[in-house]
Amino acid sequence: MTDSPASPAPLADPHLVYDPLAGDGPKDVVILGSTGSIGTQAIDLVLRNPDRFRVTALSAHGGRVALLAEQAHRLRVRTVAVAREDVVPALREALTALHGPGEPLPEILAGPDAATRVAASDCHTVLNGITGSIGLAPTLAALEAGRTLALANKESLIVGGPLVKALAKPGQIIPVDSEHAALFQSLAAGTRADVRKLVVTASGGPFRGRGKADLAQVTVAEALAHPTWAMGPVITINSATLVNKGLEVIEAHLLYDIPFDRIEVVVHPQSYVHSMVEFTDGSTIAQATPPDMRGPIAIGLGWPERVPDAAPAFDWSKASTWEFFPLDNEAFPSVNLARHVGELAGTAPAVFNAANEECVEAFRAGLLPFNGIMETVTRVVEEHGTPRTGTSLTVPDVLEAETWARVRARELTAQKATAEARA
C-alpha cells in the first residue's frame, strides 16, 4: 500500500532524514531556552556525549543569569543570547568570573530578537525549548536557515502552522515532545497509508478522576503538583487543565497530517506509554520508557541515530501495572475545544493559545478559579469567530490575533472579578 500522490507530505516523517550538513564529528547544536526544563536536560545529554554533540550557542530569557553563565562556560559556547537587555551587565560579570585569564568570553546578544538571531546561526541542529508562542520567530528562522529543528516548542507550530509548513523541508522537523517523539518512532513501523489512528496518551494530571464540580475550588499549589513530570509552571497547569493535551492533538495533526477524527486521547496515569499508532491491520505500536525527557531530546538531537543510555530503561524483571482510561470531556473540555480551533485553523489556534496563557497567569495570580480558565478561553474563541486562514496568513496576522486574544482574556477576567466582588 502506498500514499496517494495528492496527499500532502507530513512535516515529521521518520522515514525521511534531512541532513544537508552531514559530516564526521560532533553535531553543532544551538539550544534555545537553555535554563528551562528542556534546556537543562539537553545540556546534561550533551555533556555525557561530547563525541556526538557540541553546543555553539545558548539562549535564555534572562531570569537565571548565574545558571546561563555556568552553562556557557562549561560548554565553551561561541554565543549567548538573552531576551532581557537589563541583565547583560550581570551576565557579562558572571561570565568574566568563570572564565580564566586570557580565556575569550562568548559573544553576548540581547533583546527580544536575540533567540531568533542564534536560531539562524551556523549549526547543524536547533533545539527550540522555549515555552510559549514567542518561540515562533526562532522556529521560522531555524527553518529558513536550513537547520534541522528539534522542536519542543509546540506553541510555535500551533500558532504558526501554515507558516511553518510553508518553510519546512521534508524531514527537517524532529519532534521533541514525549508524545510526538513516541508517535514519530512508532510511525517508523509502517507506511503513512497504513495508519488508522494516532493515540495520544495523557497522565490525567493531578485531578484525574475528579468531576467538573470537584475542580471548582482547586488551588494553584494543587494544580502545580503534577504526579509524574517536573515541568515549568505554565506547562504544569496546562497539564492540569489538559490544555497541553489539546495542543498536542493540534500538533499531531500538523506534524503527521492525520485528520482530527483519527487522533484519540486516552488517560494513562503511569506515563510509561508515551503514545501509540494503530495500523490498519489491527496492530498497535507503542513507544514506552520510564518518564524522562532526555529520551525524546536524544531523538530530536540524534535522529536517525539513537544515543546509547540517553534515559533509563524498564526493569522487566519487576512486576508493574499499566492502566488506560477514557478521557472525561465534561470535566476537561480543553481537548474538544482544541480540536475545534484546529479544524478552524488560520488564526484560531493562536487565539486559543494566547487566551489560555493569559488565563493561566490570572489563575496563578488568584484572579480566576481553575474552571474559569477554560470558561474564559472558550468565550474568547467564540468571540473571535471566523479566523483568517489560507496561504495569505502572515506573522503579523498571528501576532495581531494573539494581541486581541490576550486583551480580551484580561477584560473578561476583570469583568468576572468585578461581578464576583459585587455578589
LUMNULUM-185177 format. One line per field, with one value per residue (C-alpha): x, y, z; residue in three letters. Coordinates in nm, 4 decimals. Example, Ala and Ser with C-alpha at 12.3 -4.5 7.8 and 13.67 -1.06 7.14 Angstrom:
2
px: 1.2300,1.3670
py: -0.4500,-0.1060
pz: 0.7800,0.7140
resn: ALA,SER
REM end
This chain:
423
px: 0.0000,0.1392,0.0450,-0.1681,0.0403,-0.2095,-0.1509,0.0411,0.3710,0.3747,0.6093,0.7645,0.8386,1.0708,1.1374,1.2986,1.6265,1.7019,2.0766,2.2295,2.5296,2.6090,2.9711,3.2104,3.2480,3.0015,2.6860,2.6892,2.3774,2.2078,1.9884,1.7060,1.5601,1.8745,1.7874,1.4440,1.3482,1.4143,1.7328,1.8936,1.8197,1.9526,2.2761,2.3056,2.2715,2.5309,2.7837,2.7517,2.8013,3.0789,3.1666,2.8171,2.7181,2.8841,2.6824,2.7739,2.5143,2.2631,1.9617,1.7504,1.5034,1.7375,1.5802,1.8621,2.1793,2.4169,2.2971,2.3197,2.6775,2.7719,2.6216,2.8053,3.1351,3.1007,3.0016,3.2541,2.9898,3.0603,2.7430,2.4993,2.1657,1.9398,1.5993,1.6305,1.8744,1.8814,2.0650,2.3570,2.5908,2.5222,2.5677,2.8974,3.0184,2.9208,3.0944,3.4095,3.4230,3.4039,3.6500,4.0208,4.2798,4.3100,4.0106,3.7822,3.4302,3.1403,2.9631,2.6512,2.3365,2.0499,1.6945,1.3652,1.5120,1.8294,1.6988,1.5869,1.9349,2.1111,1.8458,1.9729,2.3409,2.5843,2.4993,2.3508,2.0527,1.8487,1.6692,1.3793,1.2960,1.1362,0.7974,0.5123,0.4333,0.7402,0.9153,0.7536,1.0114,1.3095,1.1334,1.0837,1.4401,1.5897,1.3828,1.4609,1.8324,1.8149,1.8826,1.7396,1.4789,1.4384,1.1033,0.9979,0.8174,0.4779,0.3205,0.5197,0.3820,0.0295,0.0009,0.2007,0.1098,0.0730,0.3882,0.5907,0.4538,0.5469,0.9128,0.9887,1.1596,1.0659,1.2263,1.3554,1.1496,1.2099,0.9511,1.0792,0.7533,0.7424,0.4105,0.5214,0.8616,0.6694,0.4402,0.7423,0.9160,0.6003,0.5217,0.8503,0.6812,0.4639,0.3809,0.1645,-0.1187,-0.1125,-0.2045,-0.5578,-0.5315,-0.2915,-0.3429,-0.2024,-0.1644,-0.2273,-0.1274,-0.4535,-0.2625,-0.3196,-0.7003,-0.7589,-1.0900,-1.2396,-1.5633,-1.6146,-1.7794,-1.4853,-1.2455,-1.4147,-1.2090,-0.8694,-0.5702,-0.2659,-0.0450,-0.2646,-0.2558,0.1241,0.1617,0.1933,0.2095,0.4610,0.6545,0.8660,0.7974,0.7635,0.4540,0.2679,0.3090,0.2236,-0.1043,-0.1754,-0.1371,-0.3816,-0.6454,-0.5406,-0.4931,-0.1480,-0.3107,-0.5368,-0.2339,-0.0690,-0.3697,-0.3340,0.0405,-0.0085,-0.2456,0.0060,0.3117,0.1683,-0.1182,-0.3704,-0.7324,-0.8588,-1.1217,-0.8371,-0.6450,-0.7598,-0.6625,-0.6530,-0.5576,-0.2587,-0.1659,0.1707,0.3047,0.5026,0.3463,0.4066,0.1770,0.0707,-0.0086,-0.2857,-0.2370,-0.4977,-0.4183,-0.5224,-0.1689,-0.0857,0.2744,0.3517,0.6666,0.7359,1.0043,1.0050,0.9089,1.2265,1.2532,1.6132,1.4898,1.2800,1.5548,1.8033,1.5706,1.5482,1.9231,2.0482,1.7983,1.8374,2.0884,1.9964,2.2023,2.3028,2.1817,2.0143,1.7493,1.6654,1.5079,1.2494,1.3483,1.1301,1.2087,0.9807,0.6015,0.4161,0.0618,-0.0222,-0.3711,-0.5681,-0.8914,-1.1172,-1.0924,-1.3654,-1.4503,-1.7044,-1.4528,-1.1762,-1.3330,-0.9988,-0.9257,-1.2522,-1.2097,-0.8596,-0.9962,-1.2462,-0.9864,-0.7548,-1.0243,-1.0927,-0.7171,-0.5786,-0.5542,-0.7914,-0.5168,-0.3188,-0.6239,-0.6785,-0.3161,-0.2790,-0.6054,-0.5008,-0.1613,-0.3332,-0.5877,-0.3188,-0.1400,-0.4702,-0.5288,-0.1775,-0.2427,-0.5715,-0.7848,-0.9567,-1.0779,-0.9460,-1.2605,-1.2574,-0.9500,-1.1355,-1.4605,-1.2780,-1.0732,-1.3930,-1.5568,-1.2557,-1.2524,-1.6265,-1.5914,-1.3007,-1.5353,-1.4110,-1.0307,-0.8094,-0.6956,-0.5301,-0.1915,-0.2205,-0.1657,0.1334,0.3291,0.1655,-0.1757,-0.0807,0.0593,-0.2484,-0.4781,-0.2707,-0.2739,-0.6510,-0.6965,-0.4739,-0.6518,-0.9940,-0.8982,-0.7797,-1.1014,-1.3195,-1.1124,-1.1537,-1.5284,-1.5612,-1.3652,-1.5768,-1.9010,-1.7895,-1.6842,-2.0311,-2.2111
py: 0.0000,0.3419,0.7020,0.8877,1.1323,1.4042,1.3590,1.6474,1.5424,1.5373,1.7767,1.4982,1.1655,0.9058,0.7587,1.0824,1.2275,1.5944,1.6293,1.8852,1.9348,1.5686,1.5034,1.3463,1.4666,1.6044,1.7816,2.1544,2.2373,2.5608,2.5330,2.7844,2.8078,2.6623,2.7405,2.5791,2.2162,2.1029,2.3055,2.1825,1.8183,1.8680,2.0068,1.7047,1.4813,1.6809,1.6771,1.2986,1.2638,1.5052,1.2807,1.3281,1.6878,2.0269,2.3313,2.6501,2.8906,2.9218,3.1446,3.2169,3.4759,3.6101,3.5150,3.2751,3.4618,3.2600,2.9308,3.0667,3.1836,2.8464,2.6623,2.8855,2.8285,2.4500,2.4144,2.6701,2.8234,3.0971,3.2969,3.3593,3.5230,3.6751,3.8355,4.0800,4.3561,4.4746,4.1605,4.1965,4.3617,4.0852,3.8197,3.9664,3.9877,3.6244,3.5073,3.7045,3.5481,3.1970,3.2384,3.2286,3.4920,3.5147,3.2865,3.4560,3.5414,3.4341,3.6920,3.8273,3.9062,4.0780,4.1817,4.0235,3.9012,3.7511,3.3921,3.4372,3.5508,3.2497,3.0162,3.1170,3.0896,2.8366,2.4946,2.1567,2.1408,2.3960,2.2677,2.5036,2.4555,2.7975,2.7993,2.9855,3.1379,3.3644,3.0574,3.1132,3.3575,3.1355,2.8326,3.0133,3.1458,2.7994,2.6503,2.9327,2.8997,2.5294,2.3923,2.0666,2.1713,1.9643,2.1076,2.1123,2.4465,2.3142,2.6586,2.7877,2.5097,2.5501,2.9273,2.9420,2.6105,2.7360,2.9476,2.6540,2.4174,2.6647,2.6707,2.3190,2.0725,1.7021,1.5558,1.8929,1.8874,1.6248,1.6460,1.6523,1.6429,1.2989,1.2188,1.3283,1.1659,0.8474,0.8839,0.9628,0.6415,0.4293,0.5569,0.4082,0.0658,0.1211,0.3491,0.6553,0.4854,0.2014,0.4342,0.4050,0.6152,0.8099,0.7525,1.0318,0.9389,1.1748,1.1220,1.2864,1.5392,1.5942,1.5947,1.2686,1.1167,1.4406,1.5733,1.9299,2.0359,1.8944,2.1204,2.4484,2.5108,2.3646,2.5768,2.6851,2.4623,2.1625,2.2405,2.2635,1.9226,1.7065,1.3363,1.2352,1.5128,1.8015,2.0948,2.4718,2.6295,2.7142,2.3672,2.2067,2.3975,2.3220,1.9574,2.0023,2.1515,1.9123,2.2155,2.0686,1.7580,1.9672,2.1489,1.8137,1.6971,2.0043,1.9444,1.5785,1.6815,1.9326,1.7106,1.3914,1.5171,1.2844,1.4119,1.5162,1.2419,0.9864,1.1312,0.9922,1.0873,0.8245,0.8661,0.6592,0.7557,0.5806,0.7791,0.4765,0.4580,0.7973,0.7472,0.4785,0.4261,0.1911,0.0455,-0.0773,-0.4440,-0.4066,-0.3816,-0.1074,0.0042,0.1807,0.3614,0.3097,0.4276,0.5459,0.9179,1.1059,1.3806,1.3014,1.0182,1.2432,1.5069,1.2440,1.1533,1.5216,1.5765,1.2398,1.1108,0.8904,0.7533,0.6643,0.7870,0.4950,0.5255,0.8585,0.7792,0.4942,0.1738,-0.0503,-0.3320,-0.6032,-0.8420,-0.6346,-0.6517,-0.3360,-0.2325,-0.0128,0.1418,0.3188,0.5163,0.7183,1.0961,1.2784,1.5535,1.7171,1.7764,1.8584,2.0327,2.1644,1.8752,1.9091,2.2873,2.2369,2.0041,2.2754,2.5515,2.3117,2.2432,2.6172,2.6632,3.0031,3.2360,3.0329,2.8215,3.1387,3.2889,2.9697,2.9527,3.3226,3.3367,3.0280,3.1764,3.4876,3.2818,3.0595,3.3696,3.5022,3.1726,3.1798,3.5364,3.4377,3.6312,3.3278,2.9986,2.6809,2.6139,2.9801,2.9165,2.7122,2.9064,3.2265,3.0690,2.9272,3.2692,3.4326,3.1669,3.2132,3.5916,3.5593,3.3977,3.3073,3.3109,3.4475,3.1438,3.0294,3.0879,3.4622,3.4134,3.6150,3.6537,3.9977,3.8273,3.5779,3.8480,4.0653,3.7737,3.6899,4.0503,4.0717,3.7406,3.8479,4.1803,4.0186,3.7458,4.0123,4.2101,3.9059,3.8149,4.1653,4.1593,3.8261,3.9535,4.2688,4.0719,3.8348,4.1263,4.2791,3.9496
pz: 0.0000,-0.0954,-0.0305,-0.2796,-0.4855,-0.3905,-0.0168,0.1421,0.2925,0.6739,0.8500,1.0562,0.8892,1.0470,0.7025,0.5823,0.7030,0.6427,0.6820,0.4432,0.6723,0.7328,0.8153,1.0597,1.4158,1.6694,1.5548,1.6253,1.8271,1.9332,2.2443,2.2831,2.6330,2.7883,3.1515,3.1331,3.1881,2.8291,2.8002,3.1204,3.0351,2.6831,2.8261,3.0545,2.7487,2.5534,2.8363,2.8568,2.4812,2.3756,2.0820,1.9363,2.0167,2.0540,2.1636,1.9797,2.1221,2.4044,2.4524,2.7592,2.8783,3.1469,3.4761,3.5739,3.4849,3.7032,3.5534,3.1972,3.2571,3.4069,3.1086,2.8635,3.0418,3.0719,2.7076,2.5764,2.3507,2.0971,2.1625,2.4481,2.3710,2.6341,2.5834,2.8743,2.7888,3.1500,3.2672,3.0232,3.2799,3.5337,3.2663,3.1498,3.5093,3.5758,3.2576,3.3419,3.6883,3.5436,3.2573,3.3293,3.2317,2.8558,2.8034,2.5489,2.6582,2.4381,2.2271,2.4019,2.2040,2.3833,2.3078,2.2059,1.8745,2.0247,2.0203,1.6599,1.5608,1.7150,1.5688,1.2247,1.3187,1.1760,1.3229,1.2346,1.4738,1.6652,1.9754,2.0405,2.4083,2.4572,2.6292,2.4618,2.1259,2.1468,2.0052,1.6626,1.5239,1.6213,1.4710,1.1403,1.1469,1.2000,0.9180,0.6788,0.7547,0.6660,1.0145,1.1426,1.4003,1.7162,1.8200,2.1844,2.1475,2.0391,2.0516,1.7551,1.5366,1.6699,1.6276,1.3044,1.1413,0.7811,0.8137,0.9454,0.6794,0.4052,0.5163,0.6422,0.4120,0.4337,0.7446,0.8681,1.1904,1.4599,1.7417,2.0995,2.2992,2.4605,2.2903,1.9462,1.9740,2.0599,1.7571,1.5403,1.6443,1.6235,1.2745,1.1559,1.1809,0.8734,0.5845,0.6209,0.4321,0.6866,0.9749,1.1088,1.4211,1.6423,2.0148,2.2327,2.5978,2.8896,3.2504,3.3540,3.5625,3.9347,3.9009,3.7179,3.8245,3.9538,3.8074,3.6914,4.0183,4.2147,4.0254,4.1173,4.4312,4.3459,4.4407,4.2435,4.4596,4.3800,4.0074,4.0168,4.1853,3.8749,3.9688,3.7011,3.5295,3.6631,3.4300,3.4279,3.5896,3.2665,3.1171,3.4517,3.4791,3.1127,3.2064,3.4928,3.2613,2.9809,2.7543,2.6971,2.5536,2.3328,2.1974,2.1332,1.9310,1.7075,1.6877,1.5915,1.3128,1.1779,1.2144,1.0694,0.8526,1.0200,1.0404,1.3819,1.3890,1.3740,1.6703,2.0054,2.3613,2.6364,3.0019,3.1124,3.4731,3.4819,3.1828,3.0665,2.7190,2.5625,2.2637,2.0157,1.6494,1.5430,1.1966,0.9506,1.0162,1.3810,1.5190,1.7685,1.8088,2.1373,2.2474,2.6177,2.8591,3.2203,3.2320,3.1387,2.8783,2.7937,2.5705,2.3423,2.3475,2.2298,1.9422,1.8463,1.8522,1.7317,1.4730,1.2699,1.5205,1.8768,2.1714,2.3983,2.7589,2.6908,2.9519,3.1918,3.0605,3.2255,3.4569,3.3039,3.5895,3.8167,3.8074,3.7085,3.6193,3.3221,3.3110,3.0386,3.0804,2.8504,2.8740,3.0716,2.8235,3.0558,3.3344,3.0848,2.7821,2.6594,2.4205,2.2283,2.2151,2.0765,1.8073,1.7162,1.6798,1.4990,1.2411,1.2085,1.1535,1.0495,1.3466,1.5681,1.7329,1.8081,1.9787,2.1798,2.2912,2.3761,2.5705,2.7637,2.8533,2.9913,3.1848,3.3349,3.4634,3.6008,3.7810,3.9278,4.0461,4.2121,3.9627,3.8080,3.9534,3.7959,3.5907,3.4892,3.2734,3.0129,3.0505,2.9605,2.6795,2.5285,2.5362,2.3664,2.0928,2.0335,2.0102,1.7673,1.5177,1.1719,1.1697,0.8971,0.7016,0.3841,0.2299,0.2925,0.6674,0.7884,1.1106,1.1704,1.1350,1.4051,1.6341,1.5867,1.6717,1.9781,2.0996,2.0632,2.2468,2.5355,2.5753,2.5571,2.8071,3.0538,3.0028,3.0677,3.3732,3.5150,3.4462,3.6252,3.9250,3.9442,3.9236,4.1989,4.4207,4.3892,4.4522
resn: MET,THR,ASP,SER,PRO,ALA,SER,PRO,ALA,PRO,LEU,ALA,ASP,PRO,HIS,LEU,VAL,TYR,ASP,PRO,LEU,ALA,GLY,ASP,GLY,PRO,LYS,ASP,VAL,VAL,ILE,LEU,GLY,SER,THR,GLY,SER,ILE,GLY,THR,GLN,ALA,ILE,ASP,LEU,VAL,LEU,ARG,ASN,PRO,ASP,ARG,PHE,ARG,VAL,THR,ALA,LEU,SER,ALA,HIS,GLY,GLY,ARG,VAL,ALA,LEU,LEU,ALA,GLU,GLN,ALA,HIS,ARG,LEU,ARG,VAL,ARG,THR,VAL,ALA,VAL,ALA,ARG,GLU,ASP,VAL,VAL,PRO,ALA,LEU,ARG,GLU,ALA,LEU,THR,ALA,LEU,HIS,GLY,PRO,GLY,GLU,PRO,LEU,PRO,GLU,ILE,LEU,ALA,GLY,PRO,ASP,ALA,ALA,THR,ARG,VAL,ALA,ALA,SER,ASP,CYS,HIS,THR,VAL,LEU,ASN,GLY,ILE,THR,GLY,SER,ILE,GLY,LEU,ALA,PRO,THR,LEU,ALA,ALA,LEU,GLU,ALA,GLY,ARG,THR,LEU,ALA,LEU,ALA,ASN,LYS,GLU,SER,LEU,ILE,VAL,GLY,GLY,PRO,LEU,VAL,LYS,ALA,LEU,ALA,LYS,PRO,GLY,GLN,ILE,ILE,PRO,VAL,ASP,SER,GLU,HIS,ALA,ALA,LEU,PHE,GLN,SER,LEU,ALA,ALA,GLY,THR,ARG,ALA,ASP,VAL,ARG,LYS,LEU,VAL,VAL,THR,ALA,SER,GLY,GLY,PRO,PHE,ARG,GLY,ARG,GLY,LYS,ALA,ASP,LEU,ALA,GLN,VAL,THR,VAL,ALA,GLU,ALA,LEU,ALA,HIS,PRO,THR,TRP,ALA,MET,GLY,PRO,VAL,ILE,THR,ILE,ASN,SER,ALA,THR,LEU,VAL,ASN,LYS,GLY,LEU,GLU,VAL,ILE,GLU,ALA,HIS,LEU,LEU,TYR,ASP,ILE,PRO,PHE,ASP,ARG,ILE,GLU,VAL,VAL,VAL,HIS,PRO,GLN,SER,TYR,VAL,HIS,SER,MET,VAL,GLU,PHE,THR,ASP,GLY,SER,THR,ILE,ALA,GLN,ALA,THR,PRO,PRO,ASP,MET,ARG,GLY,PRO,ILE,ALA,ILE,GLY,LEU,GLY,TRP,PRO,GLU,ARG,VAL,PRO,ASP,ALA,ALA,PRO,ALA,PHE,ASP,TRP,SER,LYS,ALA,SER,THR,TRP,GLU,PHE,PHE,PRO,LEU,ASP,ASN,GLU,ALA,PHE,PRO,SER,VAL,ASN,LEU,ALA,ARG,HIS,VAL,GLY,GLU,LEU,ALA,GLY,THR,ALA,PRO,ALA,VAL,PHE,ASN,ALA,ALA,ASN,GLU,GLU,CYS,VAL,GLU,ALA,PHE,ARG,ALA,GLY,LEU,LEU,PRO,PHE,ASN,GLY,ILE,MET,GLU,THR,VAL,THR,ARG,VAL,VAL,GLU,GLU,HIS,GLY,THR,PRO,ARG,THR,GLY,THR,SER,LEU,THR,VAL,PRO,ASP,VAL,LEU,GLU,ALA,GLU,THR,TRP,ALA,ARG,VAL,ARG,ALA,ARG,GLU,LEU,THR,ALA,GLN,LYS,ALA,THR,ALA,GLU,ALA,ARG,ALA
REM end
